Amino acid sequence: MILDGALATELEVRGADLNDPLWSAKLLLEDPTLIRQLHYDYLMAGADVISTASYQASFPGFMARGLSHEEAAALILRSVQLATEARRDFLQEQTTRPIPPLIAASVGPYGAYLHNGAEYTGNYGLTVEELVAWHRPRMALLAHSGADLLACETIPSLEEGEALVQLLAEFPETPAWLSFACAGGATIAHGEPFRDAVALANRREQIVAVGVNCTAPRHIESLLREA
């Protein structure tokens, strides 16, 4: 199965200015057509899974921009709608494709909202319970958005991983994957063993995959052995 490539990086290549606390989610508000076109292009390039532009889309983030709760919800849902439209257009042209591509609703870490690099350290100063409460509104929305699965990405710590695993139990019919940010060949960004992160993911049958992202390629082989 082939995943799509970077979203924000390619959007910047195409001229988007993402120097903003909302990062790629900024374009849900300002240029959604560019996001939809990128999804379509990744499908045409052979991707079996496309991830939505919701990684840095959160209720607090949008509301800090002056939007209402309802407007923030509409923008988060727009991320799935754009991917859905791109898949529809792709399948109308690729009529012989035996298996439709999947849409993964991206669930970024709390650190992405902070916009200070904390997703690469996990130094949040929050409890598991506080992280569950922070993630719940967006995950609840995305779990019922029509996406095929949730992509919980760039998780830097076991604490945030625990919060996400607990929260997924509230949506047991929704498949998900967990992807951790790692700092070396055996540990995730906050310093805990990667094997413990894998064991955490194995606690729920709905978690269909566990992996790494935003990690130096030289560490991947070692991390696979650790898993």
Backbone bond lengths (Angstrom), bond angles and torsions (degrees), N, CA, C in turn:
res aa  C-N    CA-C-N  psi(-1)  N-CA   C-N-CA  omega(-1)  CA-C   N-CA-C  phi
1 M - - - 1.459 - - 1.527 109.22 -
2 I 1.314 116.51 129.99 1.460 122.81 -176.37 1.526 109.49 -105.21
3 L 1.337 116.15 123.39 1.458 120.81 175.55 1.527 109.61 -85.48
4 D 1.324 115.72 163.56 1.459 118.84 174.60 1.528 109.35 -73.03
5 G 1.306 116.93 -179.11 1.459 120.82 179.15 1.515 111.18 -98.91
6 A 1.317 115.13 -165.88 1.464 120.63 -179.84 1.526 110.36 -60.34
7 L 1.312 115.64 140.77 1.462 120.08 178.51 1.532 110.31 -88.99
8 A 1.331 116.63 -58.24 1.465 120.00 -175.61 1.525 111.98 -62.23
9 T 1.328 116.70 -42.48 1.463 119.97 -178.52 1.521 111.14 -59.01
10 E 1.325 116.08 -45.02 1.464 119.56 -178.56 1.528 111.27 -72.38
11 L 1.321 116.88 -33.38 1.466 118.59 175.65 1.528 110.80 -62.64
12 E 1.328 116.16 -38.50 1.467 119.64 177.25 1.526 111.10 -66.56
13 V 1.331 116.49 -38.66 1.464 119.96 176.33 1.525 110.19 -58.22
14 R 1.329 115.50 -33.53 1.465 120.45 -178.45 1.528 112.72 -87.43
15 G 1.321 116.59 9.36 1.458 119.81 172.00 1.506 116.81 105.27
16 A 1.332 118.42 -0.17 1.460 120.19 -178.68 1.527 110.89 -75.63
17 D 1.317 116.39 138.23 1.464 122.46 174.41 1.526 107.41 -95.77
18 L 1.332 116.95 106.78 1.463 121.70 -175.97 1.525 112.11 -107.40
19 N 1.310 117.18 19.83 1.465 121.21 176.48 1.525 108.34 -76.56
20 D 1.319 115.01 78.63 1.458 121.34 -169.13 1.526 108.22 -160.11
21 P 1.327 119.43 146.12 1.466 120.24 177.19 1.526 113.97 -56.79
22 L 1.330 117.06 -25.92 1.468 120.16 178.83 1.521 112.65 -83.18
23 W 1.314 118.03 -13.37 1.451 123.97 179.30 1.527 109.39 52.47
24 S 1.328 118.63 -130.65 1.466 120.11 -176.20 1.525 112.26 -65.61
25 A 1.338 117.93 -24.59 1.466 120.44 178.78 1.522 111.79 -64.48
26 K 1.313 116.86 -18.93 1.466 121.30 175.78 1.525 110.93 -55.84
27 L 1.331 116.66 -35.09 1.466 120.30 -176.44 1.521 112.53 -75.65
28 L 1.326 118.13 -16.77 1.465 119.29 172.11 1.521 109.81 -60.42
29 L 1.306 115.26 -30.25 1.457 122.03 179.66 1.525 111.93 -90.00
30 E 1.341 116.56 -40.04 1.464 120.35 -168.24 1.528 115.13 -102.72
31 D 1.333 118.09 -30.67 1.470 119.33 -176.05 1.528 110.86 -153.44
32 P 1.326 117.82 63.08 1.466 120.01 -177.65 1.522 113.48 -61.55
33 T 1.325 117.66 -27.99 1.463 120.37 -179.59 1.520 111.48 -61.04
34 L 1.325 117.32 -35.79 1.462 121.05 179.40 1.526 110.69 -65.40
35 I 1.322 116.98 -38.29 1.466 120.75 177.33 1.522 110.16 -64.37
36 R 1.330 116.75 -47.62 1.467 120.29 -179.07 1.522 111.34 -60.24
37 Q 1.317 117.19 -41.40 1.462 120.22 179.38 1.518 111.17 -63.86
38 L 1.332 117.62 -39.00 1.462 120.04 179.25 1.526 110.93 -65.96
39 H 1.333 116.84 -41.80 1.470 119.20 175.04 1.531 110.43 -56.26
40 Y 1.312 115.68 -47.22 1.468 120.82 -179.23 1.527 110.87 -60.89
41 D 1.310 116.78 -43.11 1.465 120.39 -178.57 1.528 111.33 -65.62
42 Y 1.318 117.50 -37.56 1.467 119.51 176.23 1.530 110.85 -64.88
43 L 1.315 117.15 -38.13 1.465 119.62 176.69 1.525 110.68 -64.89
44 M 1.305 116.81 -42.50 1.461 120.19 178.49 1.526 111.68 -64.87
45 A 1.327 116.58 -26.87 1.468 120.99 178.73 1.522 112.50 -81.52
46 G 1.347 117.46 -6.16 1.453 120.00 175.20 1.509 116.45 114.59
47 A 1.327 118.58 7.53 1.467 120.40 -179.58 1.525 110.84 -67.42
48 D 1.321 115.31 137.70 1.465 121.67 173.98 1.525 111.68 -93.96
49 V 1.331 116.43 -17.73 1.465 122.44 -179.83 1.522 108.22 -137.67
50 I 1.326 116.39 132.38 1.464 120.41 172.00 1.525 108.40 -117.51
51 S 1.321 115.77 138.65 1.465 121.97 -178.84 1.525 109.91 -101.33
52 T 1.307 116.01 138.70 1.461 121.23 -176.05 1.531 111.68 -73.68
53 A 1.319 115.10 163.71 1.466 121.69 -179.33 1.528 111.21 -86.97
54 S 1.326 116.15 43.64 1.469 120.86 -177.58 1.517 112.65 -109.04
55 Y 1.332 117.50 5.98 1.468 121.46 -177.50 1.525 111.42 -53.02
56 Q 1.314 117.30 -46.45 1.463 121.60 -177.51 1.529 111.19 -109.26
57 A 1.322 116.03 15.84 1.464 121.27 177.75 1.525 108.68 -91.92
58 S 1.307 116.89 118.24 1.466 120.46 -179.89 1.519 108.74 -142.80
59 F 1.326 115.24 158.66 1.464 118.53 176.67 1.530 111.36 -60.44
60 P 1.352 119.55 -49.93 1.470 118.41 179.14 1.527 112.99 -60.72
61 G 1.332 116.80 -37.87 1.455 119.73 -178.80 1.514 112.81 -64.17
62 F 1.337 116.60 -45.59 1.461 119.55 179.68 1.530 111.41 -71.32
63 M 1.334 116.53 -37.08 1.464 119.17 -178.72 1.525 111.36 -69.48
64 A 1.337 116.73 -28.69 1.465 119.76 173.85 1.522 111.33 -66.09
65 R 1.330 116.36 -20.53 1.467 122.15 177.59 1.533 110.76 -85.11
66 G 1.332 116.96 -2.28 1.454 121.03 177.92 1.514 114.55 99.42
67 L 1.339 117.12 6.20 1.463 120.66 179.24 1.522 110.26 -85.08
68 S 1.317 116.07 154.54 1.459 120.79 175.99 1.525 110.35 -78.24
69 H 1.327 116.11 169.08 1.466 120.55 176.84 1.524 110.10 -59.66
70 E 1.319 116.51 -41.19 1.465 120.74 -179.14 1.529 111.32 -67.07
71 E 1.315 116.79 -39.81 1.467 120.16 178.10 1.522 111.15 -66.89
72 A 1.328 116.50 -37.98 1.465 120.26 177.01 1.523 110.60 -63.58
73 A 1.327 116.55 -43.24 1.466 120.40 178.72 1.524 110.85 -60.86
74 A 1.319 116.51 -41.59 1.466 120.18 -179.56 1.523 111.22 -63.43
75 L 1.322 117.65 -37.52 1.464 120.41 179.46 1.523 111.44 -70.33
76 I 1.323 117.32 -39.38 1.465 120.03 177.30 1.528 109.87 -62.69
77 L 1.326 116.49 -42.99 1.463 119.69 177.17 1.527 111.59 -66.89
78 R 1.321 116.33 -31.01 1.467 119.43 178.13 1.526 110.87 -59.57
79 S 1.322 117.59 -32.92 1.468 119.95 179.88 1.522 110.95 -59.56
80 V 1.323 117.10 -38.59 1.466 120.89 178.26 1.524 110.32 -75.18
81 Q 1.312 116.79 -38.65 1.463 120.47 179.73 1.526 111.45 -61.34
82 L 1.319 116.88 -40.20 1.466 120.37 179.70 1.522 111.21 -64.11
83 A 1.329 116.64 -42.74 1.461 120.04 177.53 1.524 110.96 -65.89
84 T 1.327 116.27 -38.19 1.463 120.86 179.08 1.523 110.98 -64.43
85 E 1.316 116.54 -41.89 1.469 120.45 178.29 1.524 111.20 -65.05
86 A 1.322 116.44 -40.64 1.469 119.68 178.65 1.523 110.63 -63.80
87 R 1.328 116.76 -41.56 1.471 119.77 178.09 1.522 111.01 -65.09
88 R 1.316 117.45 -41.00 1.468 120.92 177.95 1.520 110.82 -58.94
89 D 1.322 116.65 -47.98 1.466 120.15 -179.66 1.524 111.04 -63.07
90 F 1.320 115.96 -39.82 1.467 120.72 179.30 1.525 110.77 -63.11
91 L 1.321 117.16 -46.29 1.465 120.60 -176.95 1.528 112.01 -70.13
92 Q 1.316 117.27 -26.91 1.465 119.58 175.78 1.519 111.44 -66.30
93 E 1.320 116.04 -27.94 1.465 120.74 178.67 1.522 112.13 -92.20
94 Q 1.328 116.55 -35.66 1.468 121.79 -177.15 1.528 109.05 -100.89
95 T 1.298 116.21 69.49 1.465 121.03 -170.84 1.523 113.50 -72.66
96 T 1.327 117.88 -14.28 1.466 119.77 -178.13 1.522 112.60 -96.82
97 R 1.309 118.17 0.81 1.471 120.21 -179.17 1.521 108.99 -66.19
98 P 1.347 118.59 123.61 1.464 120.36 -173.62 1.524 114.03 -73.57
99 I 1.328 117.86 -32.94 1.465 121.68 -177.15 1.524 108.63 -124.71
100 P 1.329 118.40 122.31 1.468 119.69 179.74 1.527 111.16 -65.09
101 P 1.317 117.71 147.76 1.464 120.36 174.64 1.529 110.63 -63.26
102 L 1.315 115.20 157.75 1.459 121.54 179.51 1.525 110.44 -100.10
103 I 1.325 114.79 152.33 1.461 121.54 174.42 1.517 108.44 -111.26
104 A 1.329 115.78 120.13 1.464 122.11 178.52 1.526 108.37 -104.13
105 A 1.321 116.53 118.42 1.462 120.98 178.20 1.522 108.83 -79.13
106 S 1.307 116.22 114.65 1.460 121.54 -174.02 1.527 111.41 -74.54
107 V 1.333 115.12 129.10 1.465 122.85 176.46 1.526 106.93 -117.87
108 G 1.312 116.20 98.74 1.459 119.90 -179.73 1.516 111.95 -77.24
109 P 1.326 117.78 165.79 1.459 121.82 -177.98 1.531 111.98 -77.59
110 Y 1.310 115.14 166.65 1.466 120.85 176.15 1.524 110.68 -57.29
111 G 1.320 116.64 -36.42 1.456 120.76 -178.96 1.512 113.49 -61.14
112 A 1.336 117.56 -28.40 1.465 119.98 177.61 1.522 110.29 -64.82
113 Y 1.324 116.42 -38.47 1.468 120.61 176.79 1.526 111.06 -64.03
114 L 1.343 116.85 -38.10 1.463 119.86 -179.51 1.522 111.82 -64.84
115 H 1.333 116.71 -28.90 1.475 122.08 176.81 1.529 111.33 59.62
116 N 1.331 115.78 39.18 1.468 119.45 179.36 1.526 113.13 -134.00
117 G 1.338 116.08 15.04 1.456 120.26 179.93 1.510 114.47 84.77
118 A 1.337 117.86 5.45 1.463 120.37 -176.63 1.522 112.84 -66.52
119 E 1.343 117.35 -17.78 1.466 118.91 177.02 1.520 111.47 -68.20
120 Y 1.316 117.98 -10.65 1.464 121.45 177.77 1.527 112.46 -104.47
121 T 1.334 116.20 4.98 1.470 120.73 175.64 1.520 112.11 -128.19
122 G 1.324 116.87 -33.20 1.457 120.79 -175.79 1.513 113.46 75.92
123 N 1.322 117.70 11.66 1.467 121.17 -179.41 1.530 109.11 -85.57
124 Y 1.316 115.48 82.87 1.458 121.55 -174.18 1.530 113.40 -98.39
125 G 1.327 116.67 -35.17 1.456 119.79 -172.94 1.512 113.35 76.11
126 L 1.333 117.58 23.01 1.460 122.75 178.21 1.521 110.21 -117.10
127 T 1.326 116.07 151.82 1.460 121.22 174.85 1.525 109.82 -82.14
128 V 1.326 115.99 167.63 1.464 120.27 174.81 1.523 109.91 -57.42
129 E 1.323 116.60 -43.31 1.463 120.67 -178.48 1.530 111.21 -61.91
130 E 1.318 116.75 -39.68 1.464 120.01 178.42 1.523 111.13 -68.15
131 L 1.321 117.33 -36.07 1.462 120.38 177.49 1.521 111.18 -68.84
132 V 1.330 117.22 -38.56 1.466 120.52 175.54 1.528 109.59 -58.71
133 A 1.325 116.33 -47.13 1.465 120.52 -178.52 1.524 111.43 -63.64
134 W 1.334 117.02 -36.69 1.465 119.36 -179.50 1.522 111.16 -69.78
135 H 1.323 117.46 -41.96 1.467 120.98 -176.47 1.528 112.89 -76.97
136 R 1.332 118.21 -24.26 1.464 120.39 -168.77 1.527 114.43 -57.42
137 P 1.331 121.25 -49.65 1.470 118.85 -174.60 1.530 113.58 -58.96
138 R 1.321 116.89 -44.16 1.469 119.08 -179.59 1.521 110.88 -69.32
139 M 1.345 117.37 -44.09 1.458 118.39 -178.86 1.522 111.10 -62.97
140 A 1.330 117.29 -39.72 1.465 120.06 178.54 1.523 110.68 -60.31
141 L 1.313 116.13 -41.77 1.463 120.57 179.55 1.524 110.89 -65.37
142 L 1.324 117.17 -47.39 1.462 120.85 -177.45 1.523 112.24 -70.45
143 A 1.328 117.34 -30.86 1.465 120.27 179.66 1.525 111.69 -65.18
144 H 1.325 116.79 -23.42 1.466 121.35 -179.57 1.529 111.79 -114.76
145 S 1.320 116.15 24.18 1.468 121.01 -173.64 1.520 113.99 -91.72
146 G 1.330 117.06 -11.24 1.458 120.19 -173.73 1.512 113.98 98.27
147 A 1.333 117.68 -4.88 1.469 120.42 173.78 1.526 109.50 -66.11
148 D 1.317 116.36 155.15 1.465 120.57 -177.56 1.520 112.88 -78.34
149 L 1.313 117.22 -28.41 1.462 121.26 179.00 1.514 109.18 -161.13
150 L 1.335 115.41 168.81 1.457 122.40 175.25 1.518 109.08 -101.92
151 A 1.322 116.09 136.35 1.465 121.68 177.40 1.525 108.11 -111.78
152 C 1.328 116.69 97.01 1.468 121.89 179.38 1.523 107.44 -86.14
153 E 1.326 116.55 111.76 1.464 120.90 -164.40 1.527 113.22 -119.80
154 T 1.343 114.35 156.21 1.469 122.98 172.92 1.525 111.21 54.85
155 I 1.323 116.01 43.45 1.466 120.91 179.05 1.530 107.74 -78.05
156 P 1.335 118.51 119.79 1.460 119.15 -173.36 1.518 115.46 -92.65
157 S 1.335 117.45 -15.65 1.465 119.66 -171.90 1.520 111.26 -141.45
158 L 1.328 115.57 156.73 1.463 119.77 173.93 1.518 110.60 -64.30
159 E 1.316 117.25 -31.36 1.457 120.89 179.81 1.525 110.98 -60.93
160 E 1.326 116.80 -47.35 1.461 118.51 178.38 1.525 110.60 -71.67
161 G 1.325 117.73 -34.78 1.456 120.09 174.33 1.516 111.56 -59.80
162 E 1.327 116.68 -43.21 1.465 121.46 177.46 1.521 110.64 -60.80
163 A 1.318 117.44 -42.82 1.460 120.91 179.03 1.527 111.09 -60.63
164 L 1.323 116.91 -43.15 1.462 120.62 -179.12 1.519 111.75 -68.75
165 V 1.327 117.13 -39.29 1.465 120.29 178.36 1.527 109.99 -64.69
166 Q 1.317 117.16 -43.12 1.463 119.82 176.76 1.524 111.01 -60.71
167 L 1.305 116.41 -42.11 1.458 120.72 -177.35 1.523 111.78 -69.35
168 L 1.317 117.36 -36.88 1.462 119.97 178.28 1.521 111.75 -59.87
169 A 1.322 117.25 -28.33 1.466 120.67 178.60 1.528 111.55 -62.15
170 E 1.326 117.33 -21.12 1.461 120.74 177.49 1.529 111.86 -78.09
171 F 1.325 116.59 -12.80 1.473 121.84 -179.41 1.528 108.61 -130.77
172 P 1.330 117.89 63.07 1.472 121.42 -168.83 1.517 114.76 -65.61
173 E 1.325 118.27 -17.51 1.462 120.91 -179.29 1.529 112.34 -89.48
174 T 1.321 116.71 -1.17 1.464 120.74 -176.49 1.520 110.64 -101.51
175 P 1.335 119.15 113.65 1.472 120.65 176.11 1.526 110.30 -64.96
176 A 1.326 115.27 155.81 1.464 119.96 179.87 1.516 109.65 -153.46
177 W 1.330 115.15 160.51 1.459 119.30 165.06 1.523 108.13 -125.30
178 L 1.322 115.43 154.35 1.459 122.39 174.66 1.516 108.25 -114.25
179 S 1.321 116.27 132.34 1.458 121.33 178.99 1.529 108.56 -129.95
180 F 1.336 115.83 125.30 1.459 121.65 -172.55 1.526 111.34 -103.85
181 A 1.326 115.86 144.13 1.463 121.67 168.97 1.521 107.51 -83.73
182 C 1.322 116.76 127.09 1.467 120.88 -174.95 1.524 110.78 -116.89
183 A 1.340 114.60 146.88 1.465 120.73 -176.37 1.518 112.69 -102.95
184 G 1.321 117.51 -7.43 1.457 120.72 -178.65 1.508 109.63 -164.50
185 G 1.306 116.18 -163.52 1.450 120.62 -176.49 1.506 114.88 -84.16
186 A 1.343 117.09 -0.74 1.461 119.33 -178.19 1.520 113.26 -142.85
187 T 1.327 118.08 -7.66 1.462 120.47 -173.66 1.520 111.60 -129.19
188 I 1.332 114.77 152.04 1.453 119.69 172.20 1.530 108.54 -83.44
189 A 1.322 116.81 175.79 1.464 120.75 -167.31 1.523 113.55 -59.08
190 H 1.318 117.44 -35.03 1.468 121.08 -178.07 1.516 112.52 -80.00
191 G 1.335 116.77 -9.70 1.455 120.85 175.19 1.511 116.22 111.10
192 E 1.341 118.24 -7.66 1.460 120.16 -179.94 1.528 110.62 -77.24
193 P 1.330 117.67 154.38 1.467 120.73 179.64 1.532 111.84 -61.99
194 F 1.319 116.29 136.58 1.459 120.11 177.74 1.521 110.98 -62.18
195 R 1.318 117.14 -33.33 1.470 119.18 179.84 1.532 110.75 -62.09
196 D 1.326 117.51 -31.15 1.465 120.06 176.74 1.526 110.65 -70.29
197 A 1.324 116.56 -33.78 1.463 120.20 176.10 1.526 110.75 -65.40
198 V 1.324 116.24 -40.49 1.465 120.48 177.53 1.527 110.25 -64.47
199 A 1.323 116.86 -42.71 1.465 120.71 178.46 1.525 110.74 -61.72
200 L 1.319 116.64 -37.93 1.461 120.98 177.44 1.525 110.50 -61.88
201 A 1.314 116.76 -45.66 1.466 120.68 179.97 1.521 111.62 -63.61
202 N 1.312 117.00 -32.33 1.462 120.79 -177.99 1.521 113.27 -71.48
203 R 1.318 117.39 -5.80 1.461 120.07 -179.89 1.523 112.83 -72.02
204 R 1.331 117.51 -20.40 1.455 119.31 -177.54 1.521 110.17 -123.26
205 E 1.334 115.55 126.77 1.460 120.82 -178.42 1.523 111.95 -64.52
206 Q 1.319 117.98 -26.27 1.464 120.26 -178.31 1.522 112.04 -71.10
207 I 1.341 117.70 -15.00 1.462 120.68 176.91 1.520 107.65 -81.15
208 V 1.313 115.52 106.72 1.463 121.39 -170.50 1.520 113.16 -88.77
209 A 1.336 117.14 -13.42 1.464 119.96 179.86 1.521 108.79 -159.38
210 V 1.319 115.08 153.90 1.461 121.68 173.03 1.521 107.36 -134.79
211 G 1.324 116.48 140.74 1.459 118.48 -176.65 1.505 111.79 -158.39
212 V 1.325 115.23 -161.34 1.461 121.58 179.80 1.526 108.79 -133.17
213 N 1.309 115.68 154.09 1.463 120.96 171.35 1.524 108.33 -151.14
214 C 1.326 115.82 167.08 1.471 120.94 -176.07 1.527 110.46 50.08
215 T 1.315 114.95 46.62 1.464 122.88 -176.84 1.524 108.57 -132.17
216 A 1.316 117.17 139.80 1.463 121.05 -178.99 1.529 110.54 -58.55
217 P 1.331 118.05 130.78 1.469 120.96 -178.17 1.526 113.76 -53.70
218 R 1.327 117.88 -30.24 1.472 119.63 -177.33 1.528 112.50 -65.30
219 H 1.335 117.53 -15.88 1.462 120.34 -178.31 1.530 112.91 -93.33
220 I 1.318 118.32 -10.46 1.464 120.85 -168.36 1.529 112.02 -63.95
221 E 1.320 117.93 -46.38 1.465 119.95 -177.69 1.524 110.97 -60.38
222 S 1.317 116.93 -43.75 1.457 120.53 179.24 1.526 111.38 -64.38
223 L 1.326 116.95 -40.50 1.464 120.32 179.29 1.521 111.27 -64.96
224 L 1.317 117.37 -37.18 1.463 120.08 176.45 1.520 111.06 -62.29
225 R 1.321 116.29 -38.89 1.467 118.98 176.90 1.532 110.80 -66.16
226 E 1.319 116.54 -38.08 1.464 120.34 179.54 1.525 111.44 -64.44
227 A 1.332 115.95 -33.47 1.466 119.85 -177.65 1.508 111.85 -66.78
